[in-house]
Amino acid sequence: MEADRIATLTPTIAEVFSASTTEIWCATFTVSGDGERWIQVMREQLNFAYPHQRDPEALVAECGLPSWATLSLMEWEAKNFAAFEFPAGLQPSDVARIVDTLLVAVIGAPPDYAVEAELFQIPP
């Protein structure tokens, strides 16, 4: 169920957001049992596995994100990764909703996926 998945993602994203602005923290969510399906969350940025050949902006625009979830493409490499910025000021639960949508609609996680989370600080 989508609400359960979002509830699972939100606390780790909240930790990323609550860190000092002088520190950069990253949460990596990997679909349990499938290391090829992952997404990373940093303050105002997402980086995720991108198993497609086509432009990610078009695919993300079609995946059913809410209108407030405006993502701006930063960089990408076909069949490797895509990195997007998201608007400042989103709540952790909002970002969790974006992450959940991307995991299922773009990255290809099954609708009943479970995730493993890792939280780490990126050195300056």
Buried (B, 14 or more C-beta within 10 A) or exposed (E): EEEEBBEBBBBBBBBBBEBEEEEBBBBBBBBEEBEEBBBBBBBBBBBBBBBBEEEBBEBBEEBEBEEEBEBEEEEBEEEEBBBBBBEEEBEBBBBBBBBBBBBBBBBBBEEEBEBEBEBEEEEE
